[in-house]
Amino acid sequence: MAIAKVEVKRDICIGASPCVVAAPSVFELDAENKAVIIKKEGEKSSDSSEKSVLEDAEISDDSLMTAAQSCPVKAIFLYDEEGNQIYPEA
């Protein structure tokens, strides 16, 4: 099952930053110490983002899953092409 979208739930994020360690080309902490997704052309957001618009659009699904699973509060959500939630399990 391929990952098509990534989202950070800011209301859940505690800024622990293991996602940044696991996938620094996709995640960083913003001024509020919350994870954001790094998109092409330097745009950053926590909104649901297509994998294709990520700065590192070639990142492996395994790396994205590792980053999501590393989050202690499960603030990173992953979705497939049909919009079904892959992680955390619904």
C-alpha positions as a Python dict, from the first residue, in 0.01 Angstrom:
ca = {
    (1, 'M'): (0, 0, 0),
    (2, 'A'): (159, 324, -116),
    (3, 'I'): (158, 644, 86),
    (4, 'A'): (1, 929, -109),
    (5, 'K'): (-56, 1198, 157),
    (6, 'V'): (106, 1310, 481),
    (7, 'E'): (-51, 1527, 752),
    (8, 'V'): (64, 1663, 1088),
    (9, 'K'): (-209, 1718, 1347),
    (10, 'R'): (-80, 2034, 1520),
    (11, 'D'): (-326, 1998, 1807),
    (12, 'I'): (-166, 1661, 1892),
    (13, 'C'): (201, 1743, 1819),
    (14, 'I'): (418, 1804, 2126),
    (15, 'G'): (739, 1893, 1941),
    (16, 'A'): (931, 1585, 2052),
    (17, 'S'): (1094, 1585, 1705),
    (18, 'P'): (1172, 1217, 1636),
    (19, 'C'): (1006, 1272, 1296),
    (20, 'V'): (1272, 1534, 1221),
    (21, 'V'): (1544, 1285, 1312),
    (22, 'A'): (1381, 1005, 1108),
    (23, 'A'): (1299, 1216, 800),
    (24, 'P'): (1475, 1556, 812),
    (25, 'S'): (1405, 1613, 442),
    (26, 'V'): (1030, 1607, 512),
    (27, 'F'): (978, 1737, 867),
    (28, 'E'): (1110, 2024, 1077),
    (29, 'L'): (992, 2212, 1383),
    (30, 'D'): (848, 2560, 1338),
    (31, 'A'): (865, 2863, 1568),
    (32, 'E'): (590, 2713, 1786),
    (33, 'N'): (796, 2393, 1824),
    (34, 'K'): (543, 2197, 1618),
    (35, 'A'): (626, 1966, 1330),
    (36, 'V'): (566, 2097, 979),
    (37, 'I'): (597, 1935, 639),
    (38, 'I'): (862, 2078, 407),
    (39, 'K'): (718, 2128, 59),
    (40, 'K'): (873, 2232, -270),
    (41, 'E'): (982, 2595, -304),
    (42, 'G'): (1032, 2625, 72),
    (43, 'E'): (663, 2620, 164),
    (44, 'K'): (592, 2461, 501),
    (45, 'S'): (263, 2348, 648),
    (46, 'S'): (101, 2082, 860),
    (47, 'D'): (-199, 2041, 628),
    (48, 'S'): (-265, 1721, 439),
    (49, 'S'): (-5, 1723, 162),
    (50, 'E'): (36, 1505, -143),
    (51, 'K'): (364, 1317, -138),
    (52, 'S'): (439, 1463, -482),
    (53, 'V'): (457, 1820, -341),
    (54, 'L'): (710, 1736, -71),
    (55, 'E'): (1055, 1889, -104),
    (56, 'D'): (1177, 1528, -97),
    (57, 'A'): (904, 1372, -313),
    (58, 'E'): (1131, 1069, -365),
    (59, 'I'): (1138, 976, 4),
    (60, 'S'): (1053, 611, 54),
    (61, 'D'): (725, 499, 205),
    (62, 'D'): (930, 309, 463),
    (63, 'S'): (1100, 631, 573),
    (64, 'L'): (767, 813, 603),
    (65, 'M'): (621, 524, 802),
    (66, 'T'): (925, 518, 1032),
    (67, 'A'): (888, 892, 1093),
    (68, 'A'): (516, 856, 1166),
    (69, 'Q'): (570, 558, 1396),
    (70, 'S'): (846, 743, 1582),
    (71, 'C'): (601, 1010, 1699),
    (72, 'P'): (520, 944, 2066),
    (73, 'V'): (172, 1100, 2036),
    (74, 'K'): (85, 971, 1686),
    (75, 'A'): (48, 1322, 1540),
    (76, 'I'): (157, 1219, 1189),
    (77, 'F'): (-116, 1073, 971),
    (78, 'L'): (-50, 883, 649),
    (79, 'Y'): (-306, 816, 373),
    (80, 'D'): (-319, 601, 60),
    (81, 'E'): (-423, 706, -292),
    (82, 'E'): (-794, 662, -209),
    (83, 'G'): (-767, 880, 101),
    (84, 'N'): (-783, 585, 342),
    (85, 'Q'): (-590, 636, 663),
    (86, 'I'): (-292, 400, 678),
    (87, 'Y'): (-137, 527, 1001),
    (88, 'P'): (-224, 550, 1281),
    (89, 'E'): (-469, 270, 1234),
    (90, 'A'): (-819, 411, 1242),
}
